[in-house]
Amino acid sequence: MKSPIPTWLLVPGPPDTVKKPPSKAKGQLLPFEDLSFENFQRLSVRLLKSLKVVSHCQEFGIPGQGQDGIDLYARTPDDDKLEVWQCKRYIKTKFQPSHIEDAVKLFMDGKFAAGTRKFVIVTSAPTENSSLAKAEIEAAKTLKGVGIEFELIGCSGLTVLLKDHPKIIDDFFQREWVKECCGEHVLKDLEERLTWEEINSFRTELRKLYGGIFEQTDSFISCTDRFSEGSCRAPILAERWVMPTILEKWGSKVARQVVPRLDMPDSPQSLDQEPPESSRPSAYQLTESDLEMSADAFLGEITRGVILGEPGHGKSTLLRMVALDLLSEEPVLQNTAENFGNRLPIWLPFPFLSSMFSQGKSLEEAAVQWLHVKAGSDNLPKLVRKAMRDDRLLLLIDGLDEWSRQEIAQQALTAIQGFLSNHEAACLATARPLGYQRLDPLSGNWRHASIKELSASQQDAMAGKIISGVRADSPRGLQDLEIERFIRTLQGEGALRQIAANPLLLIGLLSLWFQKQSLPQSRLDVCGELVRVLLNQHRMTRAAASESMIGERIKDDLLRDAIARLAFRIH
């Protein structure tokens, strides 16, 4: 069964203290012994992913015991069989011939041997002595007998492999090692890249900054009720967030009888292939095929995309969650981490960018300006300025629909498109459909998808997380009883289920619940109470947050749209 790569291996870790290369010696081996076991495993994953498509990962050993490591299973697009890498860092224990013999036996007894083309042992230790060479030959003979190739790669072999990957050397060793292994001419290509130490500071400072700003934006749940003394703690975003569902439309020729798959096909191009004449139905027309998937699945496949959604559907919350998750030490969004884990996420509000572009500022200058105001220090803006030129940049731009003058918004969108056309940066953006449609859409390799309303199970999961977070000091049994009562209340009135399909309105219902331990019985009362919550709580929170983030009060159209949709639903 496929096991995903642990997400902590997919994001940068704290830097190690790596010795510098000798000043006059050439042909030096990279100092793998200076890497922590975590960073040696990260390096192994990066190297194999640069060569193959990694499909499976399995850890073994105990950190610090001298033989910890991971098994990585990879395949090439044109080969159904696996290439298995067993990666080990040997520090306290000398690499012995018995280690090769044991590894081969364990592999042969495992479930993957039958489907494997090549077995590779990768180690941080030297592998050149005669006893290891003999063990390597014997292992190759054993495996050849069952049609499997064998290769042993030690520190010298790893150094040779990494010479073709100067960016990986740059990310795990001092930049002097790039010069040593790859030549001085390569350094010019790395001038705009953040060093390992700079990445660590970038991630740490942005995580702290965004955490504070986003909680100010999102934490408007009223937790005070008649059974509490004072206010309860509102759960933070990561504790209350529920994975949304994404719907992507593909314009393609689809036979009328064919039911579109709910998971993403291996290749979108397969949708463009017409069936053979003999099997083609008589009724054949140009339609749009809807592909439904989790937000994580969608984000795991794209480089640049726009997520559309109606007011309150959680598109901005998704973008904030992506930023915080990628900056965490162990992300929960598996596919997103596999796609973007090595990138440098920078979240920016589109209204602020529009304002800066109208003043003649560049995207880089706007980003630095925004971080300079928010960070309260000079270090983070300097890192962001450099990150904006780094090919690992991931721009997260929130609110392409939030504009008051269409010509200024179009100018800003054109400037963003121009920046991206000259950079290798990835980009994710959010917008409401109507405001986005009034602008010239982003063209090129952009994917567009819509965020769906919450299903009943998603509503229940989100309500459960929020109630458990608010009642964290209560016994688990009491939390479960309250969750059950709230869900029963939603199920008892059909209009409540419809309202709760909007995440913003579901939180509004929970705010009412915490105040009264009940919800209004009539649809009209529900509407009136939710409008009060939206006007008094959400508006003040968004206004304060937008003033903090954008420099101007948020426009009332978001609120009007949400209330209008609420009224329509209840009617």
SVG drawing of the C-alpha trace seen along z (x, -y; Angstrom):
<svg xmlns="http://www.w3.org/2000/svg" viewBox="-41 -57 87 73">
<polyline fill="none" stroke="black" stroke-width="0.4" points="0.0,0.0 1.3,-3.4 2.6,-5.5 3.2,-9.2 6.4,-10.9 6.3,-12.4 5.7,-16.0 8.5,-17.2 10.9,-15.8 9.3,-18.0 9.9,-21.4 13.3,-23.0 14.6,-22.2 16.9,-24.1 20.4,-24.5 23.3,-22.4 26.8,-23.7 28.7,-22.4 32.5,-22.7 33.9,-24.7 35.9,-23.0 39.7,-23.1 41.2,-26.2 43.6,-24.5 42.4,-20.9 40.4,-19.8 38.1,-16.8 36.8,-16.9 33.8,-14.9 30.7,-16.7 30.6,-16.5 27.5,-14.3 28.6,-13.6 27.8,-17.2 24.1,-16.8 21.6,-15.8 19.8,-12.6 16.7,-14.6 18.6,-16.7 20.3,-13.7 16.9,-12.2 15.6,-15.5 18.6,-15.5 17.9,-11.9 14.3,-12.7 15.3,-15.8 17.9,-14.0 15.7,-11.0 12.7,-13.4 15.1,-15.2 15.8,-11.9 12.6,-9.9 8.9,-10.1 8.8,-9.1 5.6,-7.2 6.2,-5.6 8.2,-6.3 8.8,-4.1 10.9,-5.1 13.0,-2.6 15.4,-2.8 15.4,-5.0 16.9,-8.6 20.2,-8.8 20.9,-5.1 23.5,-5.3 21.5,-3.5 18.4,-5.5 17.0,-6.1 14.2,-5.8 13.2,-3.5 12.1,-5.4 10.2,-3.8 10.3,-5.5 9.4,-4.9 10.0,-6.5 7.1,-7.4 7.9,-4.8 8.6,-1.9 6.0,-0.1 8.6,1.4 10.0,-0.4 13.4,-1.6 13.9,-1.3 16.5,-3.4 17.4,-2.5 19.0,-5.6 21.0,-5.4 23.1,-7.8 25.9,-6.0 27.6,-8.0 28.1,-6.0 28.3,-2.6 30.8,-1.8 29.3,-0.6 30.0,3.1 29.5,5.8 26.9,7.4 24.8,4.2 24.6,4.9 23.8,8.5 21.1,7.7 19.6,5.0 19.4,7.3 17.8,10.1 15.2,7.8 14.4,6.3 14.0,9.8 11.7,10.9 9.6,7.8 6.4,7.3 8.0,4.9 10.8,7.2 8.6,8.7 7.8,5.4 11.2,3.8 13.7,3.3 16.6,1.8 17.6,1.8 20.0,-0.9 21.6,-1.4 22.5,-5.0 24.7,-5.8 26.6,-8.7 29.5,-6.4 32.6,-5.6 32.1,-2.4 35.4,-1.9 37.2,0.8 37.7,4.3 35.4,6.1 32.5,3.8 33.3,4.3 33.1,8.0 29.8,7.8 28.5,5.5 29.4,8.0 27.7,10.8 24.6,8.7 24.5,7.9 24.7,11.6 21.9,12.5 19.6,9.8 20.5,10.4 19.3,14.0 15.8,12.6 16.0,10.0 16.9,7.0 19.8,4.6 21.8,3.5 23.9,0.4 25.7,-0.8 26.2,-4.6 28.4,-5.9 29.6,-9.4 31.8,-9.6 29.1,-8.4 26.6,-10.9 29.1,-13.7 29.4,-12.8 25.6,-12.6 25.1,-16.0 27.5,-17.8 24.7,-17.9 22.4,-19.5 24.1,-22.6 20.9,-23.9 20.6,-20.9 24.2,-21.4 23.4,-25.0 20.3,-24.1 22.1,-21.7 25.8,-22.8 27.6,-26.1 27.7,-27.9 31.5,-27.4 30.7,-23.7 28.9,-24.6 32.1,-26.3 34.2,-23.3 32.0,-20.7 30.5,-22.5 32.9,-25.3 32.9,-29.0 30.9,-29.7 27.8,-28.1 27.8,-30.7 26.4,-33.4 23.2,-31.4 22.7,-31.2 23.2,-34.9 19.4,-35.6 18.8,-32.5 18.3,-32.6 20.9,-30.7 19.9,-27.9 20.3,-30.2 18.2,-32.9 15.5,-30.5 15.3,-29.4 14.9,-33.1 12.4,-33.8 10.2,-30.8 10.4,-31.5 9.6,-35.3 6.8,-34.9 5.1,-32.1 5.0,-34.3 3.8,-37.4 1.1,-35.6 -0.1,-33.7 -0.9,-36.9 -2.4,-38.7 -4.6,-35.7 -6.0,-35.1 -7.0,-38.7 -8.8,-38.3 -10.6,-35.0 -11.2,-35.0 -14.6,-36.6 -16.5,-33.6 -18.4,-34.9 -17.5,-32.4 -19.3,-34.0 -22.4,-32.2 -24.6,-32.2 -22.8,-29.1 -19.3,-30.7 -17.5,-33.1 -16.0,-35.5 -14.9,-34.4 -13.8,-31.0 -10.8,-30.5 -11.6,-30.5 -9.7,-27.7 -7.0,-28.8 -7.3,-28.3 -5.4,-25.0 -7.6,-23.6 -11.0,-24.5 -10.3,-24.2 -11.9,-21.5 -10.6,-20.5 -12.9,-22.1 -13.9,-20.4 -12.8,-21.9 -14.7,-21.7 -12.7,-22.2 -14.3,-22.5 -12.5,-21.1 -13.8,-22.2 -13.7,-19.0 -15.5,-16.6 -17.2,-14.1 -19.6,-11.4 -23.1,-12.0 -23.1,-8.5 -19.7,-9.0 -19.9,-10.0 -16.9,-12.2 -14.5,-10.8 -14.4,-12.4 -10.6,-12.1 -8.1,-13.8 -7.0,-11.7 -3.3,-11.1 -3.2,-13.4 -5.7,-16.1 -4.9,-15.6 -6.7,-12.3 -10.0,-14.2 -9.3,-15.6 -9.0,-12.2 -12.1,-11.3 -13.3,-7.7 -12.8,-5.6 -15.4,-6.0 -16.7,-2.5 -17.5,-3.2 -18.5,-6.8 -22.2,-7.3 -24.5,-9.0 -25.2,-11.9 -21.8,-13.6 -21.4,-17.2 -19.0,-19.8 -19.6,-19.9 -17.6,-20.7 -16.4,-17.9 -16.5,-18.7 -13.7,-17.2 -14.3,-17.1 -11.4,-16.7 -10.1,-17.9 -8.4,-21.3 -5.2,-19.5 -5.4,-17.3 -5.9,-20.3 -3.0,-22.3 -0.8,-19.3 -1.0,-19.3 -0.8,-23.0 1.9,-25.6 -0.4,-28.6 -4.1,-28.7 -7.1,-30.8 -9.6,-29.5 -13.0,-31.1 -15.8,-31.2 -18.8,-33.0 -18.7,-35.2 -18.1,-33.2 -17.1,-30.0 -13.6,-29.9 -11.4,-30.7 -9.4,-33.3 -9.2,-31.0 -7.8,-28.2 -5.1,-30.5 -4.2,-31.5 -4.1,-27.9 -1.8,-27.1 0.6,-29.8 0.7,-28.7 0.9,-25.0 3.8,-25.4 5.7,-27.5 5.1,-24.9 7.6,-22.2 5.2,-19.3 2.5,-20.3 -0.9,-18.5 -1.6,-19.2 0.3,-16.2 -0.1,-16.9 0.4,-20.6 3.6,-20.0 4.9,-17.6 4.3,-20.3 5.2,-23.5 7.2,-22.3 10.5,-23.6 9.1,-27.0 9.0,-30.3 5.4,-31.3 4.6,-35.0 0.9,-36.0 -0.2,-39.4 -3.6,-41.2 -4.5,-42.3 -6.1,-45.6 -2.8,-46.7 -0.9,-45.6 -3.4,-47.6 -2.8,-50.7 1.0,-50.3 0.8,-49.7 -1.3,-52.8 1.6,-54.7 4.1,-53.3 5.5,-50.7 6.7,-47.3 5.4,-44.0 8.7,-43.5 8.5,-47.0 4.9,-46.5 5.7,-43.2 8.6,-44.7 6.5,-47.8 3.7,-45.6 6.2,-43.5 8.1,-46.5 5.0,-48.0 3.8,-44.7 7.1,-43.2 8.4,-46.0 11.9,-45.1 14.3,-45.4 15.4,-41.8 12.2,-40.3 11.7,-42.9 15.3,-42.3 14.6,-38.6 11.4,-39.1 13.1,-41.4 15.6,-38.6 12.8,-35.9 11.0,-37.8 13.9,-37.1 14.3,-33.5 13.1,-30.8 11.4,-29.1 9.0,-31.9 5.3,-31.0 3.0,-34.1 -0.3,-33.8 -2.5,-36.7 -5.8,-37.1 -8.8,-38.9 -8.4,-39.6 -12.1,-40.8 -11.5,-43.4 -11.2,-46.6 -13.1,-49.9 -11.7,-51.0 -11.6,-48.4 -8.8,-50.1 -6.5,-50.1 -7.3,-46.4 -6.6,-45.5 -3.3,-47.3 -2.4,-45.4 -3.4,-42.1 -1.4,-42.8 1.6,-43.7 1.4,-40.4 1.1,-38.5 4.2,-40.4 6.2,-39.6 5.3,-35.9 6.2,-35.7 9.7,-36.6 10.1,-34.4 9.8,-30.8 7.6,-31.6 4.4,-29.7 1.3,-31.6 -2.1,-30.9 -4.8,-33.5 -8.4,-33.8 -11.4,-35.8 -15.2,-36.0 -16.3,-35.0 -18.2,-38.2 -15.4,-40.6 -12.8,-38.4 -14.9,-38.0 -14.9,-41.8 -11.1,-41.7 -9.1,-40.1 -8.5,-36.6 -5.1,-35.3 -3.8,-33.5 -1.3,-30.8 -0.7,-27.8 -3.3,-28.9 -5.8,-26.5 -9.2,-27.8 -11.4,-26.0 -14.3,-26.8 -14.6,-26.1 -17.8,-24.2 -20.2,-24.6 -19.8,-22.4 -21.4,-19.0 -23.3,-17.8 -20.3,-15.8 -18.0,-18.8 -20.4,-20.9 -20.5,-18.4 -16.7,-18.1 -16.2,-21.9 -18.8,-22.3 -17.2,-19.5 -13.7,-21.0 -14.9,-24.5 -17.0,-23.3 -14.2,-21.0 -11.8,-23.9 -14.1,-26.4 -14.9,-23.7 -11.3,-22.5 -11.4,-22.7 -14.5,-20.6 -14.5,-16.7 -14.5,-15.0 -17.9,-13.5 -19.5,-16.9 -17.9,-18.2 -19.4,-15.2 -22.9,-15.8 -22.8,-19.5 -21.6,-18.6 -24.4,-16.0 -27.0,-18.6 -25.8,-21.2 -25.8,-18.7 -29.3,-17.5 -30.4,-21.1 -29.0,-21.6 -30.7,-18.5 -34.1,-19.4 -34.6,-22.5 -33.8,-22.2 -33.0,-25.9 -30.2,-25.6 -28.5,-22.9 -28.7,-25.1 -27.3,-28.1 -24.5,-26.0 -23.3,-25.0 -21.6,-28.4 -18.6,-28.3 -19.0,-31.9 -22.6,-31.5 -21.9,-28.2 -19.5,-30.1 -22.3,-32.7 -24.7,-29.9 -22.0,-28.6 -21.6,-32.1 -25.4,-32.2 -25.2,-28.7 -22.4,-29.7 -24.4,-32.7 -27.7,-30.9 -27.1,-27.1 -29.8,-27.0 -30.7,-28.4 -33.8,-30.4 -36.7,-28.3 -38.1,-30.4 -36.3,-31.2 -37.0,-34.9 -35.4,-34.9 -32.4,-33.0 -31.9,-35.6 -32.2,-38.5 -29.8,-37.0 -27.2,-36.1 -27.4,-39.5 -26.7,-40.9 -23.6,-38.6 -22.3,-39.5 -22.8,-43.2 -21.5,-43.5 -18.8,-40.9 -17.6,-39.9 -17.7,-43.5 -15.6,-44.8 -13.1,-42.0 -12.7,-42.3 -12.5,-46.1 -9.8,-46.0 -7.9,-43.3 -8.3,-45.0 -7.0,-48.3 -4.1,-46.4 -3.5,-44.5 -4.6,-46.8 -4.5,-50.3 -8.2,-51.1 -11.6,-49.9 -12.9,-46.8 -15.7,-47.5 -19.3,-46.6 -20.0,-44.6 -18.7,-41.4 -21.0,-41.8 -24.0,-42.8 -23.5,-39.8 -23.3,-37.4 -26.5,-38.8 -28.3,-38.8 -27.4,-35.1 -28.5,-34.4 -31.9,-36.0 -32.3,-34.1 -31.6,-30.8 -34.0,-31.4 -36.7,-32.6"/>
</svg>
